[in-house]
Amino acid sequence: MHQINIFTKSLFFTDQKDSEFKKETVKTKQVDVKKFNKIISNFVDGLCKNYCIDSQKIEIDNISFVEDLKNESNLNQKFKDFLFQGLYLIDVDEDCGLISFKREPEKIIFIHTDFIPVFNFIARENTVVVIPFNVPFDLKENKSNKKRQYIHFTLKYAY
């Protein structure tokens, strides 16, 4: 599992490869929730361990397939009451656009006091990126002629 430490506690990136899941998801433009949960379960367990959270109390929610054409970014962040939001980049060109994290000086980011001012991550196929609820980020417009396809999801406490 790959990690990049830009916070007090790591922001996780990891490679997840399941070609059959990818093929089915791209074809139907729907996410098989059971398969998706299985694919990222180890990743979620590692994330929870890093943040000292009981993974049995975490639920994967708001799972949606998203497709961006050239010069588009369809990522809408309109969810409430979640701990993390994530992107599973299914089919992307490396030149499709950046995932950009930018600390806003007037905001205090709880827990993440050493968050560097600006950080950009190049979108890579088969990568999962998870962002804590209180860290603003932006998925830049797709610069590739190829569709950028990904799954957006949230992690929240299961009540």
N, C-alpha and C positions, 0 to 999 in steps of 0.2 A: 504494500500500500504506500503510495506516495503522499508526502505531506509538504506543505510550504508554510513556514512559520512567519506569518505577518501579524499575528496577534499574540497576546499573552498565552492563549491556548490555541492550538493549531487549527488552521482552516484546512480541511481535508480535500485532497484530490485523489482519485484512484481510477485505475483502468478496469473496466468491466467488459468482458467480451462474451457475447452469446449471439452468434450469427443467426440462429433460427428465430430467436426473439426479435432481433433487429429486422429481419426480413418480414416477419409477420406484422410487426408494428408499422413499418413503412408502407406495406401493402394495404392494410386495413385502416390506417390512421387512427387506430384505437389501441389502448394499452390493456393487456391482459394483467389485471391487478395481482393475481396470485403469482404469476411468473415474475412480474416486476419486483414484488416483495421478496421473493426468493433470491433474485439476482443481487439485490442490494442489502440483504439482511446482514451479511458479515461486515459490510461497510458501516451500516447503522450501528451495529454492536461496537465497533471500534471507535466511532464518533462518540457514542454514549460513554464509553469507558474513559475517553480523553476528557470529557466534561463532567465526569462523576455523576452520571445520570443512569438510573436503572432502565436498561433497554426494554424490559418487560412492560414498562409504563409509557413507552413511546409508540406512537401510531403514525404510519405513513398515510398522508391524506392529500386531498386536492390534486390527484394525479391527472395530468392532461398531456396529450400529444400536441406539440406545437411545430408549425412549419413556417419558416420565414423565406420569402423570395428575396431577390436582390433589392437592396436598399430598404428592407423592412426589419423591424424588430417587434414581434407580437407579444413580448413578455409583459404581462400585466401583473402587478403585485398588489392585489386587492384583498388579500386574506388577512384575517385577524386571529389572534390567539395561537400562534405557532412559535416554536423554538428555533427552527431552522427552515430555510427553503433551499431547494436543490435543483440542479439541472443535470440530467443524464444526456449527454451529447451523443445522439445515435449516429447521425450521418452528417458530417460537416467537412468543409474544406478548411485547411489551416489558414487560408487567407479570408475566411468568411467574416471575421470581426473579433474584437476583443471583449472580454469580460473585464469591466473596469470597476475598481473599488476606490472610492475617494472619501477621505475623512472630511467632514464639514467642520471647520474650526469652532463654530458656535455651538456645536452639539457635543455633549459628553457621551461617549460610547461606553456604557456600563460593561465592566469586566475587561474590555479591550482597550486599555489605556495606552498601550504602546503601538497601536495600529499606525503603520507608516502612512504618510499623507496621501500618496497615490500608488496604486499597484494595478498593473494590467496583466491579465492571463490570456494567452492565446488559446482559443477554443480548439480542442482536439477530439477527434472521433473516439467513441467508447470511453469517455471520461465522465466521472461524476464529480460535480462541484457542489459543496454545501456551504451555505452562508448563514451565520447567526442572524436571528430576527432583527437585531438592532444595528446591523451594518448595512449602510446603503450601497447598492451596486447597480451597474447598468450593463445590459447586454447590448453592445453597439450594433448598428445596422449591419445586415449581411452584405458584405462587399463582393461576394463570389457570385458567379452566374449560376451556381448549383444551389438547390434548396438547402437550407439549414434546418435539420430536423432534430428535435430534442424532446425530452419529457421533463416537464416542470412538476415539482411536488413539494409538499411541506411535511415537516415532522412536528408533531404536537404531542402533548400529554394525553394519554388515553384515560378518560374519566370513567 
